[in-house]
Amino acid sequence: MRRRPSVVLGASGLVGQRMQQRLHNHPWFEMKAVGGSASTAGTLLDDVPWRLQENRPDMASLVVHDVLSTSFVQEMLDLDIEVAFSCLPSDVAERIESVMTQAGIAVFSNSSHHRGEEGIPLVIPDVNPSHMVAFSTSKGAHACGTNCTLVPLAVPLAALRGFGIQKVSMRSEQALSGAGWRLLYNQDAHSGHLSPDIPGEAEKVSEELLHVFGKLEHQHVSPAAFGVEVHCQRVARPDGHQVYVEVEFSEPVTRESITEAFSSHDWDSDTKSCPSTPHRPLHLVERIDVYEHLWSDGIQFTTNPDPSINLKTGMAVVIGNIEMRSSHSFSFSGYSHNTIRGAAGGTLLLAELALIQGRFSKA
Ligand SMILES: NC(=O)c1ccc[n+]([C@@H]2O[C@H](COP(=O)([O-])OP(=O)(O)OC[C@H]3O[C@@H](n4cnc5c(N)ncnc54)[C@H](OP(=O)(O)O)[C@@H]3O)[C@@H](O)[C@H]2O)c1
């Protein structure tokens, strides 16, 4: 398969750099350009500060383009760019993503601006891959990844659909990197001097949860109808979002039936053959340790990851702390890497899925 020429929108950001890292050796997409703000534009990518813990991969010498300049889209077309991975703040994404799709460039977005918009699939491949049929409509080829906190909640819940979900209550503890590099590099925040509030986050998670579990008919998603209660909090940890969840079902459940559902949960065959798909979607442990369990490929953990050569690491959702509450309810904890599975890795997986499903206009 040829490698599709791609642009990463987000030169110095955490998600943008996760994407640069993942595209370094990607078999299906090749980073041919990179975009950023006017203040970074014109800089050699090698000179842009590298904000991830792992070493910067040895990337081709590229000059950062200004994504909001009037010539940006033409510059991308001149470079034969077919795919854009958008890692931009929402207000910037609003101004550029649709212009790119209308010019024929497929956009896979981490930003929240177009999430839930009719005709633009909002997809977690383990949960609602069928919603990808809405990709490539009159709005152009456009898809969005979800909020990063939704992933450790929705992927385990997808395994439990058969029990008839009635109500979901969730409390999150979200890492500093979830708010971008500025908070991650703020020493005061690491020593605990930070506001735990994340304005608007709980509403986004609730809405997107019902959306990904909803039914798609003629481009329109009717949201699922179970009860949802969400509280989100920031904590002083660099990476990894943990959620504490209680679920009530219409059917009776036992510890054995739940463990069996988690262990047997799997993807459709398309998703299974994507390079970013981990070995297993859910990695079950007795109790979650936020440092030991950050990087899972579905069957093993590592403390020495390199996502530029291993696309699967950091892509599985870890689950543990299972406790039965009643014959129809139980609680568990979910955990995933927010800038990998919850952002760059998740949207790259969407692009892989679109490609393997034959949804790109150019062969
Ligand atoms: N962090 C997470 O865990 C996570 C998870 C899911 C989704 N997201 C979403 O992903 C997006 C990026 O998040 P992040 O954590 O990477 O943020 P970040 O570290 O703050 O990076 C922001 C990026 O946006 C670019 N940017 C800012 N203003 C711009 C402008 N006016 N024009 C062009 N580019 C501009 C910056 O460009 P320069 O390189 O030029 O400075 C930088 O690359 C956000 O929409 C966020 O909500 C983040």
The ligand as an SDF file (V2000), in Angstrom:
LIG
                    3D

 48 52  0  0  0  0  0  0  0  0999 V2000
   -3.9380   16.7910   25.3210 N   0  0  0  0  0  0  0  0  0  0  0  0
   -4.8300   15.8260   25.2560 C   0  0  0  0  0  0  0  0  0  0  0  0
   -4.7940   14.8460   26.0230 O   0  0  0  0  0  0  0  0  0  0  0  0
   -5.9220   15.8920   24.2180 C   0  0  0  0  0  0  0  0  0  0  0  0
   -6.7630   14.7960   24.0780 C   0  0  0  0  0  0  0  0  0  0  0  0
   -7.7920   14.8270   23.1210 C   0  0  0  0  0  0  0  0  0  0  0  0
   -7.9500   15.9540   22.3550 C   0  0  0  0  0  0  0  0  0  0  0  0
   -7.1270   17.0240   22.5320 N   0  0  0  0  0  0  0  0  0  0  0  0
   -7.3220   18.1960   21.6670 C   0  0  0  0  0  0  0  0  0  0  0  0
   -6.2210   18.2620   20.7540 O   0  0  0  0  0  0  0  0  0  0  0  0
   -5.9380   19.6330   20.4310 C   0  0  0  0  0  0  0  0  0  0  0  0
   -4.4750   19.9200   20.7370 C   0  0  0  0  0  0  0  0  0  0  0  0
   -4.2480   19.7140   22.1180 O   0  0  0  0  0  0  0  0  0  0  0  0
   -2.7790   19.7450   22.7570 P   0  0  0  0  0  0  0  0  0  0  0  0
   -2.9050   19.1080   24.0630 O   0  0  0  0  0  0  0  0  0  0  0  0
   -1.7760   19.2560   21.7790 O   0  0  0  0  0  0  0  0  0  0  0  0
   -2.5490   21.3320   22.9500 O   0  0  0  0  0  0  0  0  0  0  0  0
   -1.1600   22.1350   23.0390 P   0  0  0  0  0  0  0  0  0  0  0  0
   -0.0890   21.2670   23.5670 O   0  0  0  0  0  0  0  0  0  0  0  0
   -1.4860   23.3830   23.7510 O   0  0  0  0  0  0  0  0  0  0  0  0
   -0.8500   22.4720   21.5070 O   0  0  0  0  0  0  0  0  0  0  0  0
   -1.6450   23.3610   20.7680 C   0  0  0  0  0  0  0  0  0  0  0  0
   -1.2280   23.3390   19.3070 C   0  0  0  0  0  0  0  0  0  0  0  0
   -2.0900   24.2130   18.6080 O   0  0  0  0  0  0  0  0  0  0  0  0
   -1.3430   25.0840   17.7970 C   0  0  0  0  0  0  0  0  0  0  0  0
   -1.9590   26.4380   17.7370 N   0  0  0  0  0  0  0  0  0  0  0  0
   -2.3200   27.2260   18.7580 C   0  0  0  0  0  0  0  0  0  0  0  0
   -2.8400   28.3750   18.2930 N   0  0  0  0  0  0  0  0  0  0  0  0
   -2.7660   28.3150   16.9440 C   0  0  0  0  0  0  0  0  0  0  0  0
   -3.1200   29.1910   15.8830 C   0  0  0  0  0  0  0  0  0  0  0  0
   -3.6610   30.3780   16.1210 N   0  0  0  0  0  0  0  0  0  0  0  0
   -2.9240   28.7740   14.6230 N   0  0  0  0  0  0  0  0  0  0  0  0
   -2.3730   27.5800   14.3810 C   0  0  0  0  0  0  0  0  0  0  0  0
   -2.0010   26.6970   15.3350 N   0  0  0  0  0  0  0  0  0  0  0  0
   -2.2060   27.0730   16.5980 C   0  0  0  0  0  0  0  0  0  0  0  0
    0.0080   25.1950   18.4620 C   0  0  0  0  0  0  0  0  0  0  0  0
    0.8190   25.5480   17.3930 O   0  0  0  0  0  0  0  0  0  0  0  0
    2.3630   25.9170   17.4630 P   0  0  0  0  0  0  0  0  0  0  0  0
    3.0130   24.6000   17.3650 O   0  0  0  0  0  0  0  0  0  0  0  0
    2.6180   26.7910   16.3290 O   0  0  0  0  0  0  0  0  0  0  0  0
    2.5780   26.5650   18.7930 O   0  0  0  0  0  0  0  0  0  0  0  0
    0.1900   23.8100   19.0620 C   0  0  0  0  0  0  0  0  0  0  0  0
    0.7970   22.9540   18.1300 O   0  0  0  0  0  0  0  0  0  0  0  0
   -6.9390   20.4640   21.2450 C   0  0  0  0  0  0  0  0  0  0  0  0
   -8.0690   20.7360   20.4620 O   0  0  0  0  0  0  0  0  0  0  0  0
   -7.3220   19.5300   22.3850 C   0  0  0  0  0  0  0  0  0  0  0  0
   -8.5860   19.8170   22.9270 O   0  0  0  0  0  0  0  0  0  0  0  0
   -6.1170   17.0200   23.4260 C   0  0  0  0  0  0  0  0  0  0  0  0
  1  2  1  0
  2  3  2  0
  2  4  1  0
  4  5  1  0
  4 48  2  0
  5  6  2  0
  6  7  1  0
  7  8  2  0
  8  9  1  0
  8 48  1  0
  9 10  1  0
  9 46  1  0
 10 11  1  0
 11 12  1  0
 11 44  1  0
 12 13  1  0
 13 14  1  0
 14 15  2  0
 14 16  1  0
 14 17  1  0
 17 18  1  0
 18 19  2  0
 18 20  1  0
 18 21  1  0
 21 22  1  0
 22 23  1  0
 23 24  1  0
 23 42  1  0
 24 25  1  0
 25 26  1  0
 25 36  1  0
 26 27  1  0
 26 35  1  0
 27 28  2  0
 28 29  1  0
 29 30  1  0
 29 35  2  0
 30 31  1  0
 30 32  2  0
 32 33  1  0
 33 34  2  0
 34 35  1  0
 36 37  1  0
 36 42  1  0
 37 38  1  0
 38 39  2  0
 38 40  1  0
 38 41  1  0
 42 43  1  0
 44 45  1  0
 44 46  1  0
 46 47  1  0
M  CHG  2   8   1  16  -1
M  END
$$$$
